[in-house]
Amino acid sequence: MYEYFKGKLVFKAPTHVIIEVGGIGYYVHISLTTYSQIKDQEECKLFISFQVREDSQTLFGFATEGERHLFHHLISVSGIGPNTGRMMLSSITPEEIQQAIVAGQVNVIQKIKGIGPKTAQRVILELQDKLKKQGPDALIPLVLSKPTSSEEALSALVMLGFPKPQAEKALQAILIAEPDLSVEQLIKAALKRL
């Protein structure tokens, strides 16, 4: 629901912050890792995880997308809720957690307060393959490439209800004739052909 909040830090504590965004103050739970990265800042950007339970709606904030990504992996393991996930990210760095999971180091995970041997083994069992597939750069935020004008036009045409194969065919024909059209011009030309 929320991707990130960017605003003024009204209050900072090692466990939570109050961040003012557009005149509204949000109470956001954070890990010690995030706190250490934002403690000297007046304004910051926090990547948000909005957790809804039967009796609560809670915001968790992270200084990096990688930390939020790992948090989502951790809470996907049965027996680990958002507060335990935050505790794990507060005890050791996200990189150390990822390394311990990939290497199968149960003792490192087990040292975290609230994590017993069975839970540590479950974390490794359920996340080891996922994190190995993502590689060592999983915690480094991805740089999103800007879509090309033909990709944007195709996306717009599909959202308008045109079948993707027909829209692609029309756009290809237009681009062969006139390769330097803007997104708007491509869409208009394609609408005439479809």
N, C-alpha and C positions, 0 to 999 in steps of 0.2 A: 504494500500500500504506500509506504513512504520509502523513497530511495535515500535521501539524505536531508539533514537540516543544516542550514548555514546561517549563523547569526551570532549574537553577542552572548558571551558566557556571563550570566548574572551571578551564578553561584557555582563553586567547584569544590568537590570533596573526592576522596579516593574511590568512593563507591557510586557517586552520582553527580550529575550537573543539572543546572537549570539553564536552558538555552532559550533566549528570546528570539523568536522568528516572526516577523510581521506583527509585532505587538502582543504576541501570545507567548507565555512562558511554558516550556515543556520540561517535565521532570524526566530525565533520561538516565537509566542505569548504565554504568560504564565499568570496564575492567581496569585493574591497576596499570596494565600495559597502555591503554588509551590515556589514562590519567597522566602517566609520565610523559606522554607525547603532547598533551594540550595544557599542562599546568601553568605554563608561562604565557599563554595566549589570552587575549581579550575577546577575540572573535575566532570562531573555528567552524569547521565543516565536520559533521559526524554522520557516518553511514548508519542507517537505522534498521533495526530488526523489530518489527511490531508483533508482539506475542499476545495472542488472545486465548484465555483460559475461561473456564466456566465462571469463575469468580473474580477475574481481573483482566485488564488490558494494560500491558506494560511495554514501554519503549526501552530498547537496549541500543546504545550508541557505540560506534567503533571509529577510531581515528583512521583506519585503512579499510579498503574493501576486502583485502586478504584476511584480516582478522574477522570480519563479519562472515566471510565465506567459511572459514574454519569453524566459527560459532555454529553456523547452520548445520555443518557436518556433525559436530559434537552432539547437538540436541536431537539429531535424527536417530541417535543410538537409544534404544529403549533403556529406561532407568536414568537418563540424564536429561534434566529439565533445564530451562534457561538460567536459573540461578547457579546450578552446578556447572553449566557451561561457562558462565562468567567467572566462577571460582577457579576453574581450570585455566582460563586465559589470564587470571590475575596471579596465579601461582608461578607459572613459567611462561616464557614468551611463545607466541604462536609458532614461530620457527622451530623451537625446541619441542613443542607438542607434536608438530608434523613429523619432525625427524624421529622422535621416539615411536610414533605410530608406524611409520614406514619401516623402521628398523626392528619393530616388534619388541621394544624395550618395556616390558610390563612393569619392571621396578620403577622406572621414571614416572610413568603414569600413576602408579600406585602411591607415590610419595605425595601426590596432591591431596589436600584435606578433603575428606568426604568420598574419596574413591578407594574402594576396596579391591582385592585381587580379582574377584569375578568381574566387576565392572571394568577394570583396566583391561582384562582379557577380551571382554565384549567390545570395547572401544577399538582395540587393535584388530580383532576379527572382522568387525563390520566396516572399518574405515581404511584398513591397510591397502586393499586393492584399489579403492577409489583414489586415494592420495598418490599411490604409485603411478596410476594412469595419468594423473594430472601433472606429475613431474615436480621437480624441486622449485619450479617457478609458480606454483599454484597460489602462493600468497602474494605474488607481485601483481598489482592491478593490471588488467588488460587495457591496452590502448585501443579504443574503438576507432576503427577506420571510418572515414566519412563515406557514405554510400555514393556511388556514381549517379549521375542524373538519370541514366536508364534504369538503374535499380530503384530509385525513388519513384520514377514514373510508373514502373511495373507494380510496385507496392500500392500506389494510389489507384491504379486501374483495378487491381484485385479487390481492394477495399470497396470500390464502386460496384463490384459484383460481376466483373468480367472474368471468364475462366483464364487461369494463368497461361496455359499454352497458347491460346488465341492472342492474348495481350503481348506475350513475348514475341510471337511471330510478327505482329503489327509493328512493334517497336523496332525489331531488327530491320524490317523493310524500310522504315522511316530513317533509321540511323545510317543505312547504306547510302541513301539519297542525300541526306543532310546530317552529317555527323556532329555539327556544332550547335545543335538546338539546346535551349534551356529546358529545365524540367517542365515548366508550364507549357512551352511550345510543343514538347514531345507528347504531353498528355492530350492537348487539343488536337494535334495531328492524329494521334491514335484513336481518339473518340470519333473522328470523321471516318476512319477506316473500319471501326468495329460496328 
